[in-house]
Amino acid sequence: MKIKQSRSKRRQKYIRRRITVSLALTLILLSTFFLIKNYIIKNMDNLGVLKSITAFGISNKDKTIINESKNNDNLNKIEDIEEDTSKKTPNYIDDSIIIAPNTEGNTSKSDKETNNKPNENSNIPKKDILDTSEDINYKEVFGSSLFIGDSITEGLSHYELLDEETVIAKLGFTLLKANKELSNIKTLKPENVFILLGTNEVESNMSSEKFIKNYTELINNIKDKYPEASIYVQSILPVDPKVQKKLPFVTTARIQEFNSAIIEMAKNESLNYLNVASVLENIDKDLHESDGIHFKYPFYKLWLNYLHNNI
């Protein structure tokens, strides 16, 4: 009888011990679950609420979220650029700016308006093309202008710096595609037309001669459609050196060759040439997107400031 009682007591102790251990494990698991749940809720923004996007492959659903965050994110970047460039001697007026000659023969205007190149010895005050501190209403300044280009130009409306109706630009746009799109523009009568095209032609291994032939056709159609408009052709922008590994035809040498051809065309057609690429020369930070071709938000303000100061 005593042996049976002893066994019974040992069994009861064993059961109680098992129950105690089970309860402890359950409490630990529940505590861990709630800690993880609270962490996820608290850090939801850091766990992929915003989708991974490229500069111009963005859905309408995500655009509102990005527009709310870009002032905090991207405007901080432009402030960093201002601090970096404030210590340098700025490139005030680029030697590659060519302004179309004044056909009316008015010699009373400034050198900027009448000569192919600005006179560096002139007493006219120079403007800092990298000065981003000025509060400029770009939509108002360029409200009577038309911008034609590829996905790089598309960023002007994507970042809401300009109204969409003033930007005729699409991913993969070439001179031929832009020429076809020109016939669809019916209402806008711009005072200025800014063209930035050529990156896709460089990538396609097109010759610079064929490129200029297509460019001239586009220019002639723009002149016919907007005879009163001032036409500005802009330099093809540089790419990150890593791009050549994926796109062997997109080299610095070819971009320079195409830009030289654009400059020559500008002289022959009495166009205004603007070396927008010079905006990037005094910038230490890389303003390219991860693909090495497109650009981040700060570049666009530098670009528009450059145009505002040089037209």
Phi, psi and chi 1 to 4 in degrees:
 res  aa     phi    psi   chi1   chi2   chi3   chi4
   1 MET       -  -44.3  179.2   65.3   80.3      -
   2 LYS   -63.2  -37.2  -70.5 -178.4  178.7  179.7
   3 ILE   -63.6  -41.3  -66.5  173.9      -      -
   4 LYS   -65.4  -41.2  -73.1 -176.5  178.5  179.7
   5 GLN   -63.7  -41.5  -71.1  177.3   -9.8      -
   6 SER   -60.9  -43.4  176.8      -      -      -
   7 ARG   -64.3  -39.5  -73.5  178.9  178.1  175.9
   8 SER   -63.8  -41.9  177.0      -      -      -
   9 LYS   -64.7  -42.0  -71.4  179.9  179.4  179.8
  10 ARG   -63.2  -39.0  -73.9 -160.2  -59.3  -90.1
  11 ARG   -65.8  -41.9 -172.3  171.1 -175.1 -179.2
  12 GLN   -62.6  -41.2  -71.1  175.9   -0.8      -
  13 LYS   -61.9  -41.4  -72.6 -178.7  179.1  179.7
  14 TYR   -63.3  -42.8  174.8   75.2      -      -
  15 ILE   -65.0  -43.3  -68.1  172.5      -      -
  16 ARG   -61.3  -40.2  -75.2 -163.0  -63.1  -89.6
  17 ARG   -63.1  -42.7 -170.6  178.7  -57.7  156.0
  18 ARG   -62.7  -41.7  -70.8  -77.1  -60.4  -87.6
  19 ILE   -64.5  -41.8  -67.9  172.6      -      -
  20 THR   -61.8  -45.0  -58.0      -      -      -
  21 VAL   -63.2  -42.5  171.5      -      -      -
  22 SER   -62.4  -43.2  -62.8      -      -      -
  23 LEU   -62.5  -41.3  -72.4  173.0      -      -
  24 ALA   -62.7  -44.5      -      -      -      -
  25 LEU   -63.1  -40.0  -71.5  173.7      -      -
  26 THR   -62.7  -43.2  -58.8      -      -      -
  27 LEU   -62.9  -41.3  -71.5  172.9      -      -
  28 ILE   -62.2  -45.0  -68.2  171.6      -      -
  29 LEU   -63.7  -42.3  -71.1  173.1      -      -
  30 LEU   -64.3  -40.7  -73.4  172.8      -      -
  31 SER   -63.2  -44.0  -61.1      -      -      -
  32 THR   -62.3  -42.4  -56.4      -      -      -
  33 PHE   -59.2  -47.8  171.4   77.3      -      -
  34 PHE   -68.2  -33.8  -76.7  109.8      -      -
  35 LEU   -63.9  -44.8  -75.2  172.4      -      -
  36 ILE   -64.8  -41.4  -67.0  173.6      -      -
  37 LYS   -61.5  -45.7 -179.0 -179.9  177.9 -178.0
  38 ASN   -64.4  -37.5  -70.0  -25.3      -      -
  39 TYR   -64.2  -43.0  178.1   82.2      -      -
  40 ILE   -63.1  -46.0  -68.6  173.9      -      -
  41 ILE   -63.0  -42.4  -66.0  173.1      -      -
  42 LYS   -67.6  -32.0 -172.7  175.9 -179.5  179.5
  43 ASN  -114.3   31.5  -62.4  -82.4      -      -
  44 MET   -57.6  -38.9 -174.9   66.8   76.8      -
  45 ASP   -63.6  -25.7  -73.8  -19.7      -      -
  46 ASN   -91.6   -2.0  -63.1  -32.9      -      -
  47 LEU  -108.6   22.9  -66.8  176.1      -      -
  48 GLY   100.6   26.2      -      -      -      -
  49 VAL   -63.5  -44.1  173.3      -      -      -
  50 LEU   -80.9  131.2  -65.9  178.7      -      -
  51 LYS   -75.2  156.3  -63.6  179.4  179.8  178.3
  52 SER   -73.5  126.3  175.8      -      -      -
  53 ILE  -132.2  159.8   59.1  170.9      -      -
  54 THR  -100.1  178.2   61.8      -      -      -
  55 ALA   -61.3  -32.3      -      -      -      -
  56 PHE  -130.5    9.8  -49.6  111.1      -      -
  57 GLY  -105.3   60.9      -      -      -      -
  58 ILE  -116.9  137.6  179.0  171.0      -      -
  59 SER   -85.3  158.4   67.6      -      -      -
  60 ASN   -62.9  -30.8  -69.5  -28.5      -      -
  61 LYS   -64.1  -37.3 -178.7  179.8  178.8 -179.6
  62 ASP   -87.6  -17.2  -64.5  -32.9      -      -
  63 LYS   -62.2  -37.3 -171.9  171.7 -178.6  179.6
  64 THR   -64.5  -42.1  -58.6      -      -      -
  65 ILE   -63.7  -41.1  -61.6  174.7      -      -
  66 ILE   -70.8  -38.8  -68.3  170.5      -      -
  67 ASN   -61.9  -33.4  -73.2  -22.8      -      -
  68 GLU   -71.5  -31.4  -70.0  174.4   -4.3      -
  69 SER   -92.0  -16.7   64.0      -      -      -
  70 LYS   -70.9  -26.9   74.2 -175.2  174.1 -170.7
  71 ASN   -65.2  -38.1  -76.3  -22.3      -      -
  72 ASN   -75.9  -34.9  -65.1  -32.8      -      -
  73 ASP   -87.9  -60.1 -147.9    2.8      -      -
  74 ASN   -74.6  -34.0  -68.5  -35.4      -      -
  75 LEU   -68.2  -28.0  -71.8  179.3      -      -
  76 ASN   -65.3  -33.5  -74.4  -23.3      -      -
  77 LYS   -66.9  -42.3  -65.2  178.4 -176.9  177.7
  78 ILE   -66.0  -32.4 -162.6   73.5      -      -
  79 GLU   -67.8  -36.7  -71.2  172.0    2.3      -
  80 ASP   -63.7  -38.4  -69.5  -20.0      -      -
  81 ILE   -65.3  -39.4  -66.7  171.0      -      -
  82 GLU   -62.0  -39.4  -69.2  168.3   12.2      -
  83 GLU   -67.5  -39.1  -68.3  174.8    2.7      -
  84 ASP   -68.2  -41.6  -70.3  -15.1      -      -
  85 THR   -81.8  -15.3   56.8      -      -      -
  86 SER   -68.1  -17.6   64.0      -      -      -
  87 LYS   -90.9   -2.5  -59.4  176.6 -178.1  178.1
  88 LYS  -110.5  161.8  -60.3 -177.3  178.9 -177.9
  89 THR   -80.2  113.8  -57.8      -      -      -
  90 PRO   -71.3  152.5   24.8  -32.3      -      -
  91 ASN   -84.3   90.7 -177.8   11.1      -      -
  92 TYR   -67.0  -54.9  -68.6  102.3      -      -
  93 ILE  -131.3  123.0  -61.0 -180.0      -      -
  94 ASP   -78.6  139.3 -170.3   85.9      -      -
  95 ASP   -66.2  -19.7  -75.1  -19.4      -      -
  96 SER   -90.5    9.2  -63.4      -      -      -
  97 ILE   -78.7  122.7  -61.7  172.5      -      -
  98 ILE  -120.9  120.0  -60.3  176.4      -      -
  99 ILE  -101.6  131.7  -56.4  -62.0      -      -
 100 ALA   -57.0  138.3      -      -      -      -
 101 PRO   -59.0  150.2  -19.0   29.6      -      -
 102 ASN   -78.0  109.0 -178.9    7.4      -      -
 103 THR   -73.8  -13.8   56.4      -      -      -
 104 GLU   -86.7   -6.3  -63.6  179.1   -1.2      -
 105 GLY    76.3   19.2      -      -      -      -
 106 ASN   -80.0  109.7 -174.5   -9.2      -      -
 107 THR   -93.6    4.1   57.8      -      -      -
 108 SER   -85.1   -8.4   63.5      -      -      -
 109 LYS   -80.5  168.8  -63.7 -174.5  177.7 -179.0
 110 SER   -68.5  162.3   66.2      -      -      -
 111 ASP   -57.9  -32.1  -70.2  -19.5      -      -
 112 LYS   -61.6  -30.7  178.0 -178.1  171.9 -177.8
 113 GLU   -92.6  -22.0  -66.2  175.1  -51.7      -
 114 THR  -112.5  -17.5   56.6      -      -      -
 115 ASN  -109.9  159.0  -64.8  -27.7      -      -
 116 ASN   -66.0  -32.7  -78.7  -12.3      -      -
 117 LYS  -133.2  145.6  -67.1 -174.2  179.3 -179.6
 118 PRO   -64.5  147.6  -16.8   29.0      -      -
 119 ASN   -86.5  110.9 -178.5   -0.7      -      -
 120 GLU   -66.9  -19.5  -67.1 -175.0   -5.3      -
 121 ASN   -90.9    2.8  -63.5  -38.6      -      -
 122 SER   -68.3  153.4  171.1      -      -      -
 123 ASN   -85.1    0.4  -67.4  -35.5      -      -
 124 ILE   -64.9  129.3  -60.3  172.8      -      -
 125 PRO   -58.9  136.4  -20.5   31.0      -      -
 126 LYS   -88.5  150.8  -62.5  179.1  179.0  179.7
 127 LYS  -110.7  143.9  -64.1 -179.4  179.7  179.5
 128 ASP   -83.7  109.6 -176.7   -4.3      -      -
 129 ILE   -69.6  -14.8   63.7  172.9      -      -
 130 LEU   -99.7    6.4  -60.9  179.6      -      -
 131 ASP   -77.7  107.3 -179.8   11.8      -      -
 132 THR  -104.2    6.6   58.5      -      -      -
 133 SER   -78.3  -21.5   60.7      -      -      -
 134 GLU   -68.9  131.8 -174.5  178.8   -1.2      -
 135 ASP   -84.5   99.3 -173.7   14.6      -      -
 136 ILE  -110.2  131.9  -58.8  173.7      -      -
 137 ASN   -87.6   93.3 -174.3  -25.4      -      -
 138 TYR   -64.4  -35.7  -60.9  114.2      -      -
 139 LYS   -63.3  -33.6  -68.5 -177.9  179.6 -178.9
 140 GLU   -77.5  -44.5 -178.8  178.7  -26.3      -
 141 VAL   -62.5  -42.4  170.7      -      -      -
 142 PHE  -106.7   22.7  -63.7  102.7      -      -
 143 GLY   -64.3  -26.4      -      -      -      -
 144 SER  -104.5   21.6   59.5      -      -      -
 145 SER  -113.5  159.7  -63.4      -      -      -
 146 LEU  -124.0  128.6  176.2   65.2      -      -
 147 PHE  -109.4  125.6  -72.7   76.6      -      -
 148 ILE  -119.1  129.1  -60.0  175.3      -      -
 149 GLY  -177.9 -168.1      -      -      -      -
 150 ASP   -97.1 -151.8   50.7   30.5      -      -
 151 SER   -66.5  -21.8   52.6      -      -      -
 152 ILE   -66.0  -47.4  -65.3  176.1      -      -
 153 THR   -65.7  -31.9  -59.5      -      -      -
 154 GLU   -58.0  -26.9 -170.9  179.7   17.2      -
 155 GLY   -61.5  -23.8      -      -      -      -
 156 LEU   -62.3  -39.4  -67.9  167.9      -      -
 157 SER   -87.7  -30.9   56.9      -      -      -
 158 HIS   -59.5  -42.4  166.0   76.7      -      -
 159 TYR   -86.1    7.1  -74.0  119.2      -      -
 160 GLU    60.6   28.7  -61.1 -178.0   -5.8      -
 161 LEU   -80.4  -29.4  -67.0  168.3      -      -
 162 LEU  -129.2  157.3  -62.8  179.0      -      -
 163 ASP   -71.3  147.1  -67.3  -37.9      -      -
 164 GLU   -61.1  -34.2  -70.3 -174.8   -0.5      -
 165 GLU   -69.6  -15.1   56.4  -93.3   24.6      -
 166 THR   -94.6   -2.3   64.2      -      -      -
 167 VAL  -119.7  111.6  180.0      -      -      -
 168 ILE  -105.6   92.4  -51.5  -59.0      -      -
 169 ALA  -153.4  144.4      -      -      -      -
 170 LYS  -146.9  158.8  -66.1 -179.4 -179.0  179.0
 171 LEU   -61.2  129.3  179.1   67.0      -      -
 172 GLY    80.8    9.0      -      -      -      -
 173 PHE   -62.7  134.9 -120.3   26.8      -      -
 174 THR  -118.8  176.9   60.9      -      -      -
 175 LEU   -62.2  -40.0  -70.0  160.9      -      -
 176 LEU   -66.2  -42.2  -67.9  177.5      -      -
 177 LYS   -67.1  -38.8  -69.2  179.4  179.7  179.0
 178 ALA   -64.3  -37.0      -      -      -      -
 179 ASN   -63.5  -40.0 -145.4  -10.7      -      -
 180 LYS   -68.6  -39.2  -68.5  179.3 -179.6  178.3
 181 GLU   -66.4  -25.4 -171.4   70.1   20.3      -
 182 LEU   -59.5  -34.0 -164.7   63.6      -      -
 183 SER   -70.2  -18.0   59.8      -      -      -
 184 ASN   -85.6  -10.3  -62.7  -33.5      -      -
 185 ILE   -84.7  115.4  -51.8  172.8      -      -
 186 LYS  -114.9  -37.0  -62.6  178.4 -179.8  178.9
 187 THR   -94.9  -36.0   57.3      -      -      -
 188 LEU   -70.7  132.6 -171.1   64.5      -      -
 189 LYS  -123.6   84.5  -66.2 -177.4  178.6  180.0
 190 PRO   -75.4  150.0   29.5  -35.2      -      -
 191 GLU   -82.0  -33.1  -66.0  179.1    5.3      -
 192 ASN  -129.1  143.1  -58.1  -55.2      -      -
 193 VAL  -123.5  120.1  178.0      -      -      -
 194 PHE  -107.4  126.3  -62.5   94.4      -      -
 195 ILE  -118.7  129.5  -52.4  171.1      -      -
 196 LEU  -135.6   94.6  177.8   53.3      -      -
 197 LEU  -138.2  158.4  -73.1  163.9      -      -
 198 GLY   136.8  -25.0      -      -      -      -
 199 THR   -60.8  -42.0  -59.2      -      -      -
 200 ASN   -69.8  -31.9  -69.2  -50.8      -      -
 201 GLU   -69.7  -39.5  -79.4   84.3   -7.8      -
 202 VAL   -60.1  -42.9  171.9      -      -      -
 203 GLU   -65.0  -32.0 -179.7 -177.2  -18.7      -
 204 SER   -82.3    1.2   69.0      -      -      -
 205 ASN    67.7   25.3 -163.9   27.5      -      -
 206 MET   -68.9  147.2  177.1 -176.8  -71.5      -
 207 SER   -74.7  153.8   68.2      -      -      -
 208 SER   -66.4  -29.0   58.1      -      -      -
 209 GLU   -66.4  -45.7  -68.5   79.1   11.8      -
 210 LYS   -65.8  -38.4  175.8   64.8  174.1  175.5
 211 PHE   -58.6  -47.6  169.6   72.3      -      -
 212 ILE   -68.8  -34.0  -69.6  -58.9      -      -
 213 LYS   -60.0  -47.0  180.0  178.0  179.6  -64.6
 214 ASN   -66.3  -36.6  -66.4  -17.3      -      -
 215 TYR   -65.2  -43.9 -146.3  143.4      -      -
 216 THR   -63.4  -37.5  -55.7      -      -      -
 217 GLU   -62.9  -42.4  -70.1  177.5    1.6      -
 218 LEU   -63.3  -43.3  173.5   63.2      -      -
 219 ILE   -60.9  -44.2  -65.9  -60.8      -      -
 220 ASN   -63.2  -38.7  -70.5  -27.1      -      -
 221 ASN   -68.1  -36.7  -75.1  -20.6      -      -
 222 ILE   -66.1  -41.2  -68.2  174.7      -      -
 223 LYS   -61.7  -40.0  -73.8 -180.0  177.1  179.5
 224 ASP   -67.8  -39.6  -69.6  -20.3      -      -
 225 LYS   -78.1  -37.9 -169.5  174.3 -177.9   66.1
 226 TYR  -127.9   72.5  -53.4  116.2      -      -
 227 PRO   -63.2  -23.3   21.7  -32.3      -      -
 228 GLU   -91.3   -7.2  -56.8  -61.4  -36.4      -
 229 ALA   -81.8  146.4      -      -      -      -
 230 SER   -88.0  128.5  -63.1      -      -      -
 231 ILE  -103.9  128.4  -58.1  174.4      -      -
 232 TYR  -117.9  119.6  -64.2   84.4      -      -
 233 VAL   -99.4  137.5  -69.5      -      -      -
 234 GLN  -115.3  152.1  -58.7  167.6   87.3      -
 235 SER   -66.2  145.6   59.5      -      -      -
 236 ILE   -66.8  136.0  -59.1  172.3      -      -
 237 LEU   -83.2  150.0  -65.7  167.7      -      -
 238 PRO   -69.8  159.9   26.7  -34.7      -      -
 239 VAL  -118.1  163.7  -61.3      -      -      -
 240 ASP   -67.5  138.4 -169.4  -70.3      -      -
 241 PRO   -54.2  -27.2  -27.2   35.2      -      -
 242 LYS   -67.0  -18.0   68.2 -178.3  179.4 -177.7
 243 VAL   -62.9  -33.9  173.0      -      -      -
 244 GLN   -62.0  -25.9 -171.1  175.8  -10.1      -
 245 LYS   -66.3  -33.0  -64.7  179.1 -179.1  179.4
 246 LYS   -96.1  -33.1  -64.1 -178.8  179.2 -180.0
 247 LEU  -123.8   88.6  -56.1  172.3      -      -
 248 PRO   -61.9  -21.6   20.8  -31.7      -      -
 249 PHE   -85.4  -15.0  -62.4  121.6      -      -
 250 VAL   -88.5   83.8 -175.8      -      -      -
 251 THR  -116.9  160.3   63.4      -      -      -
 252 THR   -60.3  -38.6  -59.6      -      -      -
 253 ALA   -63.4  -42.7      -      -      -      -
 254 ARG   -69.3  -38.5  -88.7  178.3   57.8   78.5
 255 ILE   -62.8  -42.4  -69.4  174.4      -      -
 256 GLN   -64.1  -39.4  -70.0  175.4  -15.3      -
 257 GLU   -62.0  -44.3  176.2 -171.1  -15.4      -
 258 PHE   -67.4  -39.3  -84.4   51.3      -      -
 259 ASN   -65.7  -38.0  -79.8  -25.2      -      -
 260 SER   -62.3  -38.4  -64.3      -      -      -
 261 ALA   -66.9  -37.2      -      -      -      -
 262 ILE   -64.9  -41.8  -65.3  173.5      -      -
 263 ILE   -60.3  -43.5  -68.4  172.7      -      -
 264 GLU   -64.9  -40.9 -170.8   63.1   27.6      -
 265 MET   -63.3  -40.7  177.9 -167.9   69.8      -
 266 ALA   -59.9  -39.8      -      -      -      -
 267 LYS   -67.0  -44.1  -67.0  177.1  179.9  177.2
 268 ASN   -68.2  -34.2  -65.4  -24.3      -      -
 269 GLU   -98.9    5.5  -61.1  -66.6  -31.7      -
 270 SER    55.1   51.2  -63.5      -      -      -
 271 LEU  -105.3  165.5  -55.8  173.2      -      -
 272 ASN   -92.8  124.1  -52.5  -66.4      -      -
 273 TYR  -108.6  133.0  173.9   82.2      -      -
 274 LEU  -126.7  124.3  -65.9  171.1      -      -
 275 ASN   -85.8   78.5 -175.3   15.1      -      -
 276 VAL   -62.8  -26.9  179.5      -      -      -
 277 ALA   -59.7  -23.8      -      -      -      -
 278 SER   -65.9  -19.4   64.1      -      -      -
 279 VAL   -59.8  -30.5  168.9      -      -      -
 280 LEU   -88.9   -7.5  -60.0  167.6      -      -
 281 GLU   -68.7  -34.8  -68.4  175.9   -1.6      -
 282 ASN  -101.0   18.9  -69.3  -18.1      -      -
 283 ILE  -106.1  122.1  -58.9  -63.7      -      -
 284 ASP   -75.8  -35.1  -68.4  -25.9      -      -
 285 LYS   -80.3  145.5  -65.6 -172.2  176.9 -177.4
 286 ASP   -80.1  119.0 -175.5    8.9      -      -
 287 LEU   -96.1    6.3  -63.3 -175.4      -      -
 288 HIS   -75.0  150.4  -77.6  103.5      -      -
 289 GLU   -71.4  177.3  -70.9  -75.6   -3.7      -
 290 SER   -63.3  -23.3   58.0      -      -      -
 291 ASP   -77.1  -10.3   64.1    2.7      -      -
 292 GLY    80.5    1.2      -      -      -      -
 293 ILE  -116.8  -49.0  -64.1  176.1      -      -
 294 HIS   -81.1  172.4  -63.5   93.0      -      -
 295 PHE  -126.7  153.5  -69.1   88.2      -      -
 296 LYS   -80.3  167.2  -60.7  174.7 -177.4  176.6
 297 TYR   -51.7  -44.7  173.4   75.7      -      -
 298 PRO   -56.7  -33.2  -26.0   36.2      -      -
 299 PHE   -59.7  -37.6  164.8   75.8      -      -
 300 TYR   -66.7  -34.4  -72.7   92.2      -      -
 301 LYS   -69.7  -39.1  -64.7 -164.8   72.8  173.7
 302 LEU   -62.3  -41.9  -65.2  174.7      -      -
 303 TRP   -62.1  -51.1  177.5   11.9      -      -
 304 LEU   -66.4  -34.9  -69.3  178.7      -      -
 305 ASN   -63.4  -40.6  -74.8   -2.3      -      -
 306 TYR   -59.6  -47.7  174.4   87.7      -      -
 307 LEU   -62.9  -43.4  -61.9 -177.0      -      -
 308 HIS   -60.4  -35.3  177.0   58.1      -      -
 309 ASN   -84.7  -12.4  -69.2  -20.7      -      -
 310 ASN  -126.7   16.7  -70.9  -75.9      -      -
 311 ILE  -118.3      -   63.1  172.1      -      -
